Amino acid sequence: MHNIFTILKKELKAYFYSPIAYIFLTLFLGLSSWLYLNTLFESGQTDIRMYFFYYPWIFLFFIPALAMRLWSEEKNTGTIELLMSFPARTYELVLGKFFAGVAFLVMAFVLSLTVAFSVSSIGSLDWGPVISSYVGATLIGASFLSLGGFMSALTRNQIIAFLITVVTAFILFLAGTPFLLKMLPASIVPFVQFLGLGGHFDTISKGVIDSRDVIYYVSFMVFMLYLNTAAIENQRWKHKLGSSLVAVILLIALAFINIISVKVFIRTDLTEDKLYTVSDSTKKILANLDDIVNIKAFFSDNFPEQITHIRRQIEDTLNEYRAYSGNKIQIEYIDPLTDEETEKKAMDLQIQPQTPQVRQKAEVKAVKLYFGLAVFYTDKHEVIPFINPSTFEYELTSAIVKVSAEKERTVGFLTGHTEPDMQKDLGAVCDALSRQMKVEPVEIKSGTPIDKTLSALVIASPANITDTDKFAIDQYIMSGGKVLFFVNAVQVPEDMPYGTPRKHNLGDLLEHYGVKINTDVIADYEYQGQVQTRQGNFVMSQPYVYFVVAVNKNMNHDHPVTNKMNEVIFPWVSSVELVQGKLAGKKAVELVKTSTNSSAASVSNGVDLQPKMEMPQGSNFSQYTIAVAVTGEFDSFYANKPIPMPPPPKEGEGPPPPPSDPNSIIKKSPETAIVVVGDSDFITDNFGGRSKSNQIFFQNLIDWLTMGEDLIKIRSRETAARPIEEVSDSKKFFLKAASIAGMPLLVIIFGITLALVRRAKRYSMM
Amino acid sequence: MINVNNIIKRYGYVKALNDISFQVERGEILGFLGPNGAGKSTTMKILTGIISQDSGTVSVADHDISQNPLEVQKRIGYLPESNPLYYDMRVTDFLKFAAQMRRISSKDMTSVINNIVDSCNIGSVMYKNISELSKGFKQRVGLAQALLGSPEILILDEPTSGLDPKQIMEIRDLIKQLGKEKTVILSTHILQEVEATCTRVIIINEGKIVTSGSIEDLRRNLKGGEAVYASIRGDENAVIARLQENHNISAIDVINRFNDGITSYRITPVTGKDIREDVFHIIAKNGLALTELRRDALKLEEIFIKLTAKENS
């Protein structure tokens, strides 16, 4: 260690006591920031990836220049003999020189931080990718350095060392870029991509530090440093055969480590919004794919600069999918604008272009963009007509689940009890659901059981449920069925804000299962929605305490349905309670609660629901549960009761159905689950059904009941655009000047000062 | 102190060293003598662990160099051939670097460097870049580097080459000084240098040791080692004829003819005889004028010629 450090210091000083350091730093800082800042203000985004995009290209020429002197100079001047006469091992000399180069690079990076600070001064910069990009730049830079060091050890001529390094680095770098990969047969693309130095930098610079990339770079360096040591050793000790053998063994060992690392890896997503982290649920779904899923991405090549980052981000996500599927997912990129035939293919798949207005060089024009994809699996396919980045993962995973599911899920909505109509009232949520499953109405015919193969049954706002209906529902649950009870205990007429009890008739059944629905209406004075009221000709919006808004802090954080939910609106909701005596052997969780500043008003005798402007004095404020889930084995409500007889048939209808056989009653259910919410308006189009978070809450409930927890955990995420603020031209100029010229100038001034100080000292001694 | 046994070193098909063995005792100043390409530097590089021998063993202070090169290198200060130095560094930085490589602790650093700076007399150039120094100063910086950490053994590859006579004198004095405490091996192709500084000499040619021993031994063993150089005014033939009459003289060679009638000769005696007085008497008796008479030290080249001739015969 001591020797490595001594050599490191000596080499580092050598950089700074000669013009090399200043030439390198000036050109590197000036060039990299000039290339980037030129386009920064046009892109309008604080995306720093374009800055680091240029790094490897600059490195291709600069790092060989840094590395060429490491050994060639020593050999040429003969100082290598001096160096080797010191009591130090060859590898210590090699490492010392290598780390000096790395340290120099890191210094250059520190000086280049002005660019990141400039950008962050005019917009919100995500520092995660900045950090990971510097890590990546250090890795790729150090890799080039190790290569250059080895080449330098082979010759006493610095120019030759430089040229060989540039050429080799160029080939190794290009191997990982699309430019070269396009020309190769598809079967060897992944292999070449892995070997290339460039591709790994791409993934790191976007904000994800992945053990696969780090191990790849470190392996490359280890191998090059070994070759470097062997090259020097061979000139001393002549063990050519031995060291070639070791090199081969080392290469095999490193290849082995990399093969393992591709399978077992960890990655850290440093981006603020965890943009590149595919959720565990998706991973689980992908890992369980048992056959090839083909994704055809119809992306047109004419993306305007302002939004290319979105396209790149989607491509990155697709790559993650492929990686986690163990290459079960295969992706083909197609530009539908290549020719008419290709475009027709996209159209046939219902992939629709959009034509956003795009500003290009002070000119605004419409651009026809294709940004959709189709997922193929055996004979089934699913289509995302135009990608919305914020819900992309959910949509894609859903599509994959849908095509690859052995049996399609079917959700039934109970009808025939004045429930909201599936088209007219529940259009929004049914639409959303139908993207993933079949949605169908369920009518209970006298005496026939509910279809057991339904994945789940939604009972939304029923009235006057009969005993035979209840028996059917009970037996559906007993056969393992899953039911969502969205019970309105309050009836509010359309034209008058006045609440009366609604006769849902489910109280005793639910209480038997362990949940009590109170006949009340909750007013939340902390978080509430708005209503519009008409006063004369004016429409006014005002807070409405009876529209309870459930916020994240009042949701169950340990439950996948609710842990990431926020702002779900529940109009005229009633409180629900768990009946502890009935829950033995079952697991019950409270999913959603109101705020602690809520009150419950009984509606037994009717209640006025006019908007209130102020908090009532003297009410008892408390927190109320409004949604619960119960899982476990349920006992039948009819276990010890006679089977309810169906009502006698009306005139003109057929003979009464035969009574059910008492022995056919299922008295105990297998493991199953029910959900009870004290409201159903939260899914109707007129109230909460159009709210995105309400839809997600509902979908989460369905998904949790029908698919386990896999899909639910995929949260919809906002990919925040990070626009640049409006900046005056003078500030633009200042920011550009500071990075492009300011830093290089500082470096030069430092160099001149150092030289002058040394000069002064030298003459003062004479 | 140093044991070299049967080392062989090949560069490609050329045997640079062909079965060389020698010992150096503590306190000796050994001169390594030979023409360019004789194998001096190769031997020294092997001794300092820079390169390895193909076969044979080298041990320094009971450490085998192949097994334990670091232990050997710790004990050796080395001045490589043609004195390579980091020209971009200042003297002070260079010495600090070398001291660190020699594991001198930072608390001793200043005093160690100051001592060496004094003994090598380089205090005035400490803050100069090495590239700016005169050859003599560079040589002293190289020596100073070799002396850091007071190694028991100094190996100096042509320490005086390229220096002017005054600088040569200074360096030789310095080496003699050092030789009082240390074992020194120095290589040279100048016999006077060996005469002036060494206690023992090894002569090497074409990768083989031709001879070794003390300076006197060496001279004595050489046939006609005691030649005399004489400048004589007078007829050349007469001079040669008169001299040849003396049975102690075995050969007379004309070396130079000067235009004022003086001719210089090398007069080689029969082994073991001092013929200076004989020459003087012969010249005086025959009325010739002797303008110069001195013992003629054999040039190294001539010794080689003789030695290789001896080998061949």
Interface residues (C-beta under 8 A of the other chain):
Chain A: H2 N3 T6 I7 K9 K10 K13 A14 Y17 S18 T77 G78 T79 I80 E81 L82 M84 S85 F86 P87 A88 R89 Q235 R236 W237 K238 R758 K761 R762 S764 M765 M766
Chain B: K45 T48 G49 I50 I51 S52 D54 P69 L70 E71 Q73 K74 I76 Y78 P80 E81 S82 P84 L85 Y86 Y87 D88 M89 R90 D93 F97 A98 Q100 M101 R102 R103 S124 V125 M126 Y127 K128 N129 Q145
